[in-house]
Amino acid sequence: MTAQFPKMFDMQRRFQVPPPFNFQQALVRQLTETNVLLRLKPDDRIALAVGSRGISNLRDIVSIVIEAVKSKGATPYIVPAMGSHGGATPQGQTHVLAEYGISHEALGASIDARMEARFLGHSDNDVEVYFAEAALQADGIIVVNRVKPHTNFQGTIGSGIIKMLAIGLGKHKGAEVCHSAAARLGYEPVLRSVARFLLGRAPILFGIAIIEDQNHQTADVRVLLPESIEQEEEKLFAQARALMPTLPFDDIDLLIIDFLGKDLSGAGIDPNVIGRSVFGYSTAPDANSNSAPRVQYIFVRDLSLATEGNAIGIGLADFTTARAVQKIDLKCTYANALTALLVGTAKIPVYFDTDREALSRAFTSLALPSGATPRIVRIESTLALHRFQASEAYNREISSRADLTVTKPAHDMEFDSDDNLLPI
């Protein structure tokens, strides 16, 4: 059966990344230069809103802010700002933060993970606004989040401070309301209007926006004042979008993704990378002829450990494995999918006992002409695109690309004793 599988190159891709960035120095300098810490008074209780994404250096960034708050005699505490993630429970959200090194023991700041959200009124486009009770009870709120293109919509903002205000700090109820309103009004209008409402009524001190490069390293960090969050985030969003990593080739017959996870993308698999929409896709031959990348089939091999069974995004794949399906926490996955109104992303694809069987069935389904070599790309996740494998069908393009380096010559797909692929 191995003979029908194409040989694969091990590859390294060099992105045009920004120069090394000292985020610690930059953050400390900006906290001083913007005078935001002068807004703190001794004995103030300051809530730090922290989310559920796998942000590089998140623990260090949060630690710097905590120490800065303490230096003014104020008391910092952490509020999970992740909507319905973590199973929409205090225990689940606390556990998600702990997976990123955000805990009372690690940072010396308590965590208030209560899920209660208070109704505050209506935005200017009549969206009900809910906000975390735990944050409202603070004297001031600091919002920490990464800015990057969103997985559900295209626009001039994406994930960032604005989204965390509207959805993350809305807890389960606020997330449900915003997603429901977005289905009628569009995501960007809803996020902007709810955030504007909150910036005028909640005690937001400032935001800390983080930008990452194609290698998932911190490329920039900015302290944003409440009055300029919306305008500044637009600029940072453009910067983040320019730094988004992409698949190495535009035309792919089968994309193999080793791991799917909520820690890797809000959608489990980043639609901005794979070229599939969370609202549905087609594998018809001409369905994506005018857009790139053009991916015929996707095979997801497993769930990441840190996703804790949340398999949101599994519905974006065409093939998977029994071991991945067995790890799915249906309650957690369904809570996320239903809150985001993205039930299709929780559908389970056809699955097989081993990688070898799944690949064999996938290759057959491609229906390629006799003798044609399938164009196969294998990545670890949509967050890790600098190392990958590619089939011999890309040999000519590989030889003409200065950004690609072959680190291991063409070789047979390598399986372990259980007929599952060995790590890249």
C-alpha positions as a Python dict, from the first residue, in 0.01 Angstrom:
ca = {
    (1, 'M'): (0, 0, 0),
    (2, 'T'): (295, 233, 63),
    (3, 'A'): (385, 230, -309),
    (4, 'Q'): (73, 433, -399),
    (5, 'F'): (175, 719, -169),
    (6, 'P'): (392, 997, -315),
    (7, 'K'): (739, 1064, -186),
    (8, 'M'): (769, 1373, 33),
    (9, 'F'): (1034, 1642, 79),
    (10, 'D'): (1099, 1787, 423),
    (11, 'M'): (1097, 2163, 376),
    (12, 'Q'): (1189, 2487, 551),
    (13, 'R'): (1035, 2821, 450),
    (14, 'R'): (1191, 3159, 517),
    (15, 'F'): (944, 3440, 569),
    (16, 'Q'): (1031, 3807, 540),
    (17, 'V'): (992, 3871, 911),
    (18, 'P'): (1055, 4198, 1100),
    (19, 'P'): (1387, 4233, 1289),
    (20, 'P'): (1409, 4095, 1645),
    (21, 'F'): (1189, 4292, 1883),
    (22, 'N'): (1248, 4344, 2255),
    (23, 'F'): (888, 4343, 2371),
    (24, 'Q'): (981, 4375, 2740),
    (25, 'Q'): (1168, 4701, 2690),
    (26, 'A'): (906, 4835, 2451),
    (27, 'L'): (618, 4762, 2689),
    (28, 'V'): (790, 4909, 2995),
    (29, 'R'): (884, 5220, 2796),
    (30, 'Q'): (532, 5273, 2666),
    (31, 'L'): (374, 5224, 3009),
    (32, 'T'): (594, 5512, 3124),
    (33, 'E'): (574, 5740, 2819),
    (34, 'T'): (194, 5723, 2786),
    (35, 'N'): (145, 5808, 3157),
    (36, 'V'): (-128, 5545, 3180),
    (37, 'L'): (-3, 5429, 3519),
    (38, 'L'): (-71, 5777, 3660),
    (39, 'R'): (-440, 5687, 3629),
    (40, 'L'): (-397, 5432, 3907),
    (41, 'K'): (-444, 5520, 4273),
    (42, 'P'): (-322, 5329, 4576),
    (43, 'D'): (-565, 5056, 4681),
    (44, 'D'): (-737, 5052, 4339),
    (45, 'R'): (-845, 4707, 4223),
    (46, 'I'): (-739, 4666, 3860),
    (47, 'A'): (-879, 4391, 3637),
    (48, 'L'): (-655, 4250, 3364),
    (49, 'A'): (-865, 4097, 3087),
    (50, 'V'): (-678, 3802, 2936),
    (51, 'G'): (-807, 3568, 2664),
    (52, 'S'): (-783, 3209, 2549),
    (53, 'R'): (-545, 3220, 2252),
    (54, 'G'): (-195, 3075, 2231),
    (55, 'I'): (-20, 3412, 2228),
    (56, 'S'): (359, 3400, 2240),
    (57, 'N'): (509, 3565, 2549),
    (58, 'L'): (163, 3620, 2698),
    (59, 'R'): (272, 3524, 3048),
    (60, 'D'): (569, 3764, 3036),
    (61, 'I'): (355, 4049, 2903),
    (62, 'V'): (89, 3999, 3168),
    (63, 'S'): (359, 3973, 3436),
    (64, 'I'): (508, 4310, 3334),
    (65, 'V'): (165, 4474, 3359),
    (66, 'I'): (95, 4314, 3696),
    (67, 'E'): (422, 4441, 3841),
    (68, 'A'): (358, 4788, 3696),
    (69, 'V'): (15, 4798, 3861),
    (70, 'K'): (158, 4683, 4192),
    (71, 'S'): (429, 4951, 4172),
    (72, 'K'): (151, 5212, 4206),
    (73, 'G'): (9, 5050, 4518),
    (74, 'A'): (-289, 4905, 4330),
    (75, 'T'): (-405, 4543, 4342),
    (76, 'P'): (-423, 4359, 4008),
    (77, 'Y'): (-641, 4057, 3942),
    (78, 'I'): (-712, 3861, 3626),
    (79, 'V'): (-1048, 3821, 3454),
    (80, 'P'): (-1074, 3555, 3181),
    (81, 'A'): (-1204, 3735, 2872),
    (82, 'M'): (-1295, 3445, 2648),
    (83, 'G'): (-1671, 3445, 2597),
    (84, 'S'): (-1793, 3084, 2612),
    (85, 'H'): (-1456, 2913, 2584),
    (86, 'G'): (-1342, 2668, 2847),
    (87, 'G'): (-1686, 2508, 2840),
    (88, 'A'): (-1838, 2838, 2961),
    (89, 'T'): (-1755, 2753, 3323),
    (90, 'P'): (-1534, 2932, 3579),
    (91, 'Q'): (-1329, 2616, 3628),
    (92, 'G'): (-1284, 2566, 3256),
    (93, 'Q'): (-1176, 2923, 3190),
    (94, 'T'): (-934, 2920, 3484),
    (95, 'H'): (-786, 2599, 3350),
    (96, 'V'): (-745, 2746, 3000),
    (97, 'L'): (-547, 3038, 3144),
    (98, 'A'): (-333, 2802, 3351),
    (99, 'E'): (-238, 2618, 3031),
    (100, 'Y'): (-80, 2946, 2914),
    (101, 'G'): (103, 3001, 3241),
    (102, 'I'): (-154, 3253, 3368),
    (103, 'S'): (-230, 3156, 3728),
    (104, 'H'): (-226, 3300, 4077),
    (105, 'E'): (73, 3083, 4167),
    (106, 'A'): (274, 3191, 3863),
    (107, 'L'): (194, 3563, 3861),
    (108, 'G'): (91, 3657, 4213),
    (109, 'A'): (-249, 3788, 4104),
    (110, 'S'): (-581, 3625, 4183),
    (111, 'I'): (-823, 3513, 3912),
    (112, 'D'): (-1191, 3605, 3916),
    (113, 'A'): (-1350, 3369, 3665),
    (114, 'R'): (-1714, 3427, 3746),
    (115, 'M'): (-1935, 3391, 3439),
    (116, 'E'): (-2198, 3648, 3542),
    (117, 'A'): (-2245, 3931, 3293),
    (118, 'R'): (-2441, 4248, 3363),
    (119, 'F'): (-2677, 4402, 3109),
    (120, 'L'): (-2567, 4762, 3055),
    (121, 'G'): (-2794, 4886, 2778),
    (122, 'H'): (-2811, 4898, 2399),
    (123, 'S'): (-2547, 5005, 2149),
    (124, 'D'): (-2624, 5262, 1881),
    (125, 'N'): (-2735, 4983, 1644),
    (126, 'D'): (-2959, 4836, 1914),
    (127, 'V'): (-2739, 4544, 2022),
    (128, 'E'): (-2780, 4441, 2386),
    (129, 'V'): (-2455, 4496, 2573),
    (130, 'Y'): (-2340, 4259, 2848),
    (131, 'F'): (-2016, 4289, 3041),
    (132, 'A'): (-1835, 4070, 3294),
    (133, 'E'): (-1946, 4144, 3649),
    (134, 'A'): (-1596, 4059, 3770),
    (135, 'A'): (-1450, 4337, 3553),
    (136, 'L'): (-1718, 4593, 3635),
    (137, 'Q'): (-1636, 4565, 4003),
    (138, 'A'): (-1281, 4687, 3936),
    (139, 'D'): (-1168, 5047, 3966),
    (140, 'G'): (-1002, 5012, 3629),
    (141, 'I'): (-972, 4756, 3347),
    (142, 'I'): (-669, 4675, 3131),
    (143, 'V'): (-738, 4469, 2818),
    (144, 'V'): (-459, 4247, 2679),
    (145, 'N'): (-498, 4078, 2342),
    (146, 'R'): (-330, 3995, 2013),
    (147, 'V'): (-444, 4178, 1700),
    (148, 'K'): (-482, 3962, 1391),
    (149, 'P'): (-730, 3882, 1112),
    (150, 'H'): (-1045, 3716, 1241),
    (151, 'T'): (-1148, 3368, 1140),
    (152, 'N'): (-1515, 3456, 1082),
    (153, 'F'): (-1510, 3777, 881),
    (154, 'Q'): (-1305, 4011, 664),
    (155, 'G'): (-1286, 4383, 738),
    (156, 'T'): (-1069, 4663, 871),
    (157, 'I'): (-1052, 4510, 1220),
    (158, 'G'): (-1037, 4149, 1338),
    (159, 'S'): (-944, 3994, 1668),
    (160, 'G'): (-802, 4243, 1914),
    (161, 'I'): (-893, 4484, 2190),
    (162, 'I'): (-1228, 4574, 2033),
    (163, 'K'): (-1338, 4212, 1998),
    (164, 'M'): (-1226, 4128, 2351),
    (165, 'L'): (-1432, 4417, 2488),
    (166, 'A'): (-1744, 4315, 2297),
    (167, 'I'): (-1727, 3936, 2308),
    (168, 'G'): (-1452, 3813, 2540),
    (169, 'L'): (-1561, 4031, 2833),
    (170, 'G'): (-1925, 3971, 2751),
    (171, 'K'): (-1881, 3621, 2887),
    (172, 'H'): (-2116, 3351, 2755),
    (173, 'K'): (-2424, 3573, 2741),
    (174, 'G'): (-2251, 3864, 2573),
    (175, 'A'): (-2081, 3636, 2321),
    (176, 'E'): (-2416, 3480, 2229),
    (177, 'V'): (-2581, 3818, 2182),
    (178, 'C'): (-2296, 3960, 1972),
    (179, 'H'): (-2274, 3656, 1746),
    (180, 'S'): (-2651, 3658, 1698),
    (181, 'A'): (-2650, 4029, 1615),
    (182, 'A'): (-2354, 3981, 1379),
    (183, 'A'): (-2555, 3726, 1181),
    (184, 'R'): (-2799, 4011, 1102),
    (185, 'L'): (-2580, 4321, 1100),
    (186, 'G'): (-2230, 4194, 1024),
    (187, 'Y'): (-1943, 4133, 1265),
    (188, 'E'): (-1753, 4458, 1228),
    (189, 'P'): (-2050, 4692, 1284),
    (190, 'V'): (-2152, 4495, 1593),
    (191, 'L'): (-1802, 4482, 1743),
    (192, 'R'): (-1740, 4850, 1684),
    (193, 'S'): (-2075, 4965, 1824),
    (194, 'V'): (-2057, 4748, 2137),
    (195, 'A'): (-1696, 4849, 2203),
    (196, 'R'): (-1782, 5218, 2166),
    (197, 'F'): (-2066, 5177, 2414),
    (198, 'L'): (-1834, 5009, 2664),
    (199, 'L'): (-1550, 5256, 2620),
    (200, 'G'): (-1793, 5527, 2723),
    (201, 'R'): (-1929, 5346, 3029),
    (202, 'A'): (-1690, 5080, 3162),
    (203, 'P'): (-1373, 5187, 3351),
    (204, 'I'): (-1130, 5095, 3072),
    (205, 'L'): (-783, 5228, 3157),
    (206, 'F'): (-599, 5115, 2844),
    (207, 'G'): (-539, 4827, 2610),
    (208, 'I'): (-224, 4634, 2528),
    (209, 'A'): (-221, 4518, 2166),
    (210, 'I'): (21, 4247, 2055),
    (211, 'I'): (134, 4177, 1696),
    (212, 'E'): (301, 3851, 1593),
    (213, 'D'): (507, 3770, 1284),
    (214, 'Q'): (484, 3470, 1049),
    (215, 'N'): (691, 3262, 1291),
    (216, 'H'): (451, 3335, 1580),
    (217, 'Q'): (701, 3563, 1751),
    (218, 'T'): (614, 3898, 1909),
    (219, 'A'): (675, 4165, 1643),
    (220, 'D'): (519, 4464, 1817),
    (221, 'V'): (335, 4564, 2134),
    (222, 'R'): (140, 4885, 2183),
    (223, 'V'): (-27, 5057, 2477),
    (224, 'L'): (-355, 5203, 2350),
    (225, 'L'): (-547, 5478, 2526),
    (226, 'P'): (-927, 5430, 2542),
    (227, 'E'): (-998, 5732, 2324),
    (228, 'S'): (-777, 5601, 2041),
    (229, 'I'): (-829, 5224, 2064),
    (230, 'E'): (-1057, 5202, 1761),
    (231, 'Q'): (-839, 5414, 1531),
    (232, 'E'): (-509, 5263, 1643),
    (233, 'E'): (-636, 4908, 1617),
    (234, 'E'): (-719, 4965, 1250),
    (235, 'K'): (-354, 5049, 1185),
    (236, 'L'): (-231, 4751, 1387),
    (237, 'F'): (-473, 4523, 1206),
    (238, 'A'): (-323, 4624, 870),
    (239, 'Q'): (22, 4550, 1012),
    (240, 'A'): (-90, 4210, 1144),
    (241, 'R'): (-258, 4115, 818),
    (242, 'A'): (63, 4186, 626),
    (243, 'L'): (247, 3948, 862),
    (244, 'M'): (0, 3660, 831),
    (245, 'P'): (174, 3336, 725),
    (246, 'T'): (41, 3151, 421),
    (247, 'L'): (57, 2801, 281),
    (248, 'P'): (367, 2744, 66),
    (249, 'F'): (172, 2669, -253),
    (250, 'D'): (-152, 2794, -407),
    (251, 'D'): (-279, 2465, -554),
    (252, 'I'): (-302, 2168, -318),
    (253, 'D'): (-484, 1840, -375),
    (254, 'L'): (-457, 1724, -14),
    (255, 'L'): (-355, 1931, 287),
    (256, 'I'): (-253, 1723, 588),
    (257, 'I'): (-281, 1908, 919),
    (258, 'D'): (-129, 1730, 1216),
    (259, 'F'): (-312, 1924, 1487),
    (260, 'L'): (-632, 2121, 1519),
    (261, 'G'): (-693, 2326, 1832),
    (262, 'K'): (-857, 2626, 1992),
    (263, 'D'): (-512, 2723, 2116),
    (264, 'L'): (-392, 2735, 1755),
    (265, 'S'): (-680, 2931, 1604),
    (266, 'G'): (-1014, 3063, 1721),
    (267, 'A'): (-1166, 2841, 1452),
    (268, 'G'): (-943, 2542, 1533),
    (269, 'I'): (-798, 2567, 1182),
    (270, 'D'): (-739, 2921, 1057),
    (271, 'P'): (-967, 2990, 756),
    (272, 'N'): (-731, 3273, 653),
    (273, 'V'): (-467, 3007, 594),
    (274, 'I'): (-666, 2721, 438),
    (275, 'G'): (-894, 2932, 220),
    (276, 'R'): (-1216, 2781, 357),
    (277, 'S'): (-1494, 2978, 519),
    (278, 'V'): (-1644, 2885, 854),
    (279, 'F'): (-1981, 2946, 689),
    (280, 'G'): (-1932, 2663, 440),
    (281, 'Y'): (-1711, 2554, 153),
    (282, 'S'): (-1721, 2348, -164),
    (283, 'T'): (-1477, 2091, -301),
    (284, 'A'): (-1617, 2127, -653),
    (285, 'P'): (-1329, 2158, -906),
    (286, 'D'): (-1404, 2521, -994),
    (287, 'A'): (-1538, 2634, -656),
    (288, 'N'): (-1228, 2834, -565),
    (289, 'S'): (-1078, 2893, -907),
    (290, 'N'): (-1045, 3267, -853),
    (291, 'S'): (-896, 3258, -505),
    (292, 'A'): (-590, 3114, -337),
    (293, 'P'): (-510, 2882, -184),
    (294, 'R'): (-711, 2620, -370),
    (295, 'V'): (-727, 2313, -146),
    (296, 'Q'): (-923, 2012, -265),
    (297, 'Y'): (-929, 1803, 54),
    (298, 'I'): (-810, 1848, 411),
    (299, 'F'): (-707, 1566, 644),
    (300, 'V'): (-681, 1655, 1014),
    (301, 'R'): (-485, 1392, 1201),
    (302, 'D'): (-541, 1486, 1566),
    (303, 'L'): (-644, 1743, 1826),
    (304, 'S'): (-385, 1947, 2014),
    (305, 'L'): (-338, 1869, 2380),
    (306, 'A'): (-410, 2228, 2486),
    (307, 'T'): (-748, 2239, 2311),
    (308, 'E'): (-883, 2014, 2588),
    (309, 'G'): (-1122, 1834, 2356),
    (310, 'N'): (-1263, 2148, 2194),
    (311, 'A'): (-1274, 2037, 1830),
    (312, 'I'): (-1430, 2351, 1683),
    (313, 'G'): (-1315, 2360, 1322),
    (314, 'I'): (-1318, 1984, 1267),
    (315, 'G'): (-1603, 2049, 1024),
    (316, 'L'): (-1361, 2237, 798),
    (317, 'A'): (-1183, 1907, 729),
    (318, 'D'): (-1288, 1627, 495),
    (319, 'F'): (-1103, 1340, 663),
    (320, 'T'): (-986, 1267, 1016),
    (321, 'T'): (-895, 978, 1245),
    (322, 'A'): (-1077, 775, 1507),
    (323, 'R'): (-827, 890, 1770),
    (324, 'A'): (-912, 1254, 1697),
    (325, 'V'): (-1284, 1184, 1720),
    (326, 'Q'): (-1242, 997, 2047),
    (327, 'K'): (-1076, 1304, 2201),
    (328, 'I'): (-1365, 1538, 2118),
    (329, 'D'): (-1540, 1690, 2418),
    (330, 'L'): (-1883, 1730, 2263),
    (331, 'K'): (-2018, 1955, 2539),
    (332, 'C'): (-1728, 2198, 2507),
    (333, 'T'): (-1722, 2187, 2126),
    (334, 'Y'): (-2097, 2233, 2092),
    (335, 'A'): (-2101, 2520, 2342),
    (336, 'N'): (-1841, 2703, 2133),
    (337, 'A'): (-2007, 2624, 1799),
    (338, 'L'): (-2357, 2716, 1913),
    (339, 'T'): (-2246, 3039, 2081),
    (340, 'A'): (-2062, 3146, 1765),
    (341, 'L'): (-2352, 3026, 1544),
    (342, 'L'): (-2106, 2811, 1351),
    (343, 'V'): (-2258, 2464, 1387),
    (344, 'G'): (-2102, 2347, 1063),
    (345, 'T'): (-1756, 2376, 1213),
    (346, 'A'): (-1846, 2110, 1471),
    (347, 'K'): (-1955, 1846, 1217),
    (348, 'I'): (-1741, 1534, 1224),
    (349, 'P'): (-1584, 1436, 889),
    (350, 'V'): (-1545, 1078, 769),
    (351, 'Y'): (-1281, 911, 984),
    (352, 'F'): (-1064, 603, 982),
    (353, 'D'): (-866, 405, 1235),
    (354, 'T'): (-520, 499, 1110),
    (355, 'D'): (-342, 768, 913),
    (356, 'R'): (-248, 513, 649),
    (357, 'E'): (-610, 419, 585),
    (358, 'A'): (-728, 780, 588),
    (359, 'L'): (-459, 878, 337),
    (360, 'S'): (-539, 584, 112),
    (361, 'R'): (-908, 679, 104),
    (362, 'A'): (-826, 1046, 52),
    (363, 'F'): (-593, 976, -241),
    (364, 'T'): (-859, 760, -405),
    (365, 'S'): (-1117, 1037, -360),
    (366, 'L'): (-897, 1287, -545),
    (367, 'A'): (-978, 1105, -871),
    (368, 'L'): (-655, 1220, -1037),
    (369, 'P'): (-565, 1115, -1392),
    (370, 'S'): (-374, 789, -1418),
    (371, 'G'): (-5, 843, -1340),
    (372, 'A'): (-54, 1190, -1193),
    (373, 'T'): (138, 1270, -875),
    (374, 'P'): (-90, 1425, -612),
    (375, 'R'): (6, 1768, -480),
    (376, 'I'): (31, 1701, -108),
    (377, 'V'): (132, 1946, 165),
    (378, 'R'): (166, 1849, 529),
    (379, 'I'): (186, 2106, 811),
    (380, 'E'): (191, 2078, 1187),
    (381, 'S'): (-88, 2334, 1229),
    (382, 'T'): (-212, 2654, 1067),
    (383, 'L'): (-6, 2840, 1327),
    (384, 'A'): (322, 2667, 1236),
    (385, 'L'): (399, 2704, 865),
    (386, 'H'): (776, 2748, 851),
    (387, 'R'): (840, 2370, 852),
    (388, 'F'): (636, 2140, 630),
    (389, 'Q'): (641, 1847, 393),
    (390, 'A'): (557, 1859, 22),
    (391, 'S'): (517, 1587, -239),
    (392, 'E'): (738, 1544, -545),
    (393, 'A'): (471, 1709, -758),
    (394, 'Y'): (612, 2043, -639),
    (395, 'N'): (971, 1961, -737),
    (396, 'R'): (993, 2220, -1018),
    (397, 'E'): (840, 2500, -810),
    (398, 'I'): (1059, 2415, -511),
    (399, 'S'): (1373, 2448, -723),
    (400, 'S'): (1269, 2794, -844),
    (401, 'R'): (1178, 2940, -502),
    (402, 'A'): (1446, 3124, -303),
    (403, 'D'): (1231, 3113, 13),
    (404, 'L'): (1217, 2731, 19),
    (405, 'T'): (1489, 2495, 134),
    (406, 'V'): (1482, 2115, 118),
    (407, 'T'): (1599, 1983, 454),
    (408, 'K'): (1547, 1616, 366),
    (409, 'P'): (1538, 1473, 12),
    (410, 'A'): (1230, 1301, -123),
    (411, 'H'): (1144, 997, 87),
    (412, 'D'): (856, 760, 146),
    (413, 'M'): (589, 868, 391),
    (414, 'E'): (706, 740, 726),
    (415, 'F'): (467, 551, 953),
    (416, 'D'): (501, 408, 1302),
    (417, 'S'): (402, 54, 1404),
    (418, 'D'): (40, 166, 1439),
    (419, 'D'): (28, 294, 1078),
    (420, 'N'): (25, 658, 1185),
    (421, 'L'): (260, 920, 1039),
    (422, 'L'): (578, 999, 1226),
    (423, 'P'): (623, 1364, 1335),
    (424, 'I'): (751, 1610, 1074),
}
